[in-house]
Amino acid sequence: MEKRREFIKKSLLGTAGIAMAGMSMSAKSYGSIIGANERINIAVVGIRGQGSNHINQWCALKDNRNVRLKTLCDADEQYFEPKSKIVIEKTGITPVTEWDMRKVLEDKEIDAVSLAIPNHWHALGTIWACQAGKHVFVEKPASHNVWEGRKMVEAARKYDRRVQVGFQNRSIVNVMEAMEFLHSGGIGDIYMARGTCYKPRDSFGKVPDSAPPASLHYDYWRGPAQMIPYNEKKVHYNWHWHWATGNGDTGNQGPHQFDVARWGMNKNEHPISVYSAGGIYGIDPNECSQETPNTQTSTFKYADGTMLEFETRGRYTNGESSLGIHIGNVFYGTDGYLELDGGTWKAFRQKETEPFAQSKKATAPAQSTQVLAAPGGAEHYANFLDAIRAGNDQALHCDIEEGHRSSVLPLIANVSYLTKRELRFDGNTEKFIKDKEADKLLTRDYRDPYTVPSKV
């Protein structure tokens, strides 16, 4: 029990309100620490889709964490009015609206940016923000490719900014307890972990290229990606299924389960090999512009021989395990196995069919967090604010280094898929071993002026 209490205490450091006492900064710190009672001004960049969740979360925390959502930013101005209305209704404040993130970063009142932009913008947006002295909450996966993910880590460290990746499972108390149970040997030695993403998605169709709508700043929206003619099936949300801007469902829903799998296995290292295969099944590729696979299986091996597997099924399928898991994780140990579905977990001994350990019936934040019990990971957003005030990366539940390690998994799985072979990976250099063709897919050709710099 003592070990468990210490684990929970450490895990909840960012939201326990006790980190302020030991707050300190080195001489090379960039900017000052925000005081315990000082208001934090936030800008949300990317306000449709997941951006709406960001807006609602920051508004919900306005009193609990003294945060003000000052600015909304999106390359498509058609969303300014409806999203501003949400802020006005929830806070009574009319937000500033900008279409260019660079204008937002020039605002000295902004303390942090909340990035819900497409994957191909994650790295550059984070680096620009750190350079401007802003803290960052960035959606998963941390980056669009492996190389730029490392640059995000370097920027966070150089400018001493808190960068939290949106792996909300890291702030769910029941998931924390499941991880502690695994790490304390609850099912013996873990030799394999599986993640599943079973999300049936119908074809989104195919249309001819056209002129972009007047509300969309299309050149800016393409950003680091190479310019192509506008096509409505390649922008809002559908960007997930095109290699230049997204990473498919393995790199969309998948990162959450990759992160939990790596966390449960207690792997603070990269795998030594990866093999991924799949394709587009159940829809006519000639009638859909999708490039990424809707069905994909990926297998990773670590230096000690343990394995991590992940499966994406984009068509109709059954669930697996006694929980009927469609999106979740299963851990296999020498003494049994553990199923994790959202904030619910059950552990089974060997061949037994009744769990011998499990989560609480209701998922709720720990009392010490004092955050609102809202869907979408309110605890994760609150933790970010507390870590800013603490001036301490260790207070973050998912610092950029952790987020980068987990994001590397789907990213290199996609490289294996594209090269159609098993790849060996050097975790120290974050490159493949004797495979220049695969190494080229660890980065991209950037487009001026939207270039991720080699030196941040």
C-alpha angles and dihedrals in degrees: 000000000000091000090050093050091051090050094052091045091054094042093052096043092114094056102032094083093228099100092080092076093065096039114146140150132206124241090258093057116138110227130339133294116261111241123247093253099032118112118248115219115213134194120199112212113197108028107187125077109001088006088072089060090051090052093050094046095052091045091051091053096049094108100024093054102016094242128153123204097215105165140033118198130186136151088229111065094195088084097056097088101046094042093045087054089060091054093046093049094048101039109015089236125117108223126224112248126213133166096200117067090206090068090052092052090053090063106100091199092065110095100178142009127218109211118206094155126129116290095255089063098047098091100042092044091051094046093048090049094050090048089052091052096254127136116232139221105188129185124241137301090049091221143005093239138014100251096054090047089062089050089056090055091049092050093049091052097042094052095033094234127154109243116185121188117215098248093134094181086077089070100044108105095212090052090049089053092049089052092049089048090053094044092050091057099261092155097021122250111352112229100169141019128192131200124195134200110181105171117150109215125182123219113280091208135231131268135175121266115269143170114292117249116267090245094060123083091210100179089054092044090057088051111152092009121091115265119259131165115283116266122175091218091061101051132054109041092331088079085083090074098052121081096223093060109015144029105227122247090304085065097033112049091005099072091068092057093039088056093049091046093051091044093051092048088050091230113162090172140069122262119256096225142018136189124183132174138167142106147206110299136173096023131075109254089204090062097045131056094213114134103178120079120262091201119045139154122198130188126191130187126202128211092261091054097255117137139221120197131188131186130195118194114181098179135058112309145150124258121245135226128024091291091059088238116199096160113022148071141277123199122200121206138172091259102037144307140275129216120204121190112173106303094343123092137173130187124206131195116231109295097352117124098204119073117246093198133021147158127276114279092244124047111222137151117263115265091245092062094064091197132138115271095233127149118256099049106297087172091060093054092046090049089056091055092047091050090052090054091045091050087219130124089200089065091063116098090212112021116188092260090059091043091050093052091052093044091053089068099066091035095058090040088061091049089055090048092051095046092043096225146085113273132203115220131207106212094194095058095025089228135113119260114256094336113116093170092058092042090061088064092057088078137013144226105268127212122229129277089018098065124143102227123235088221112042 
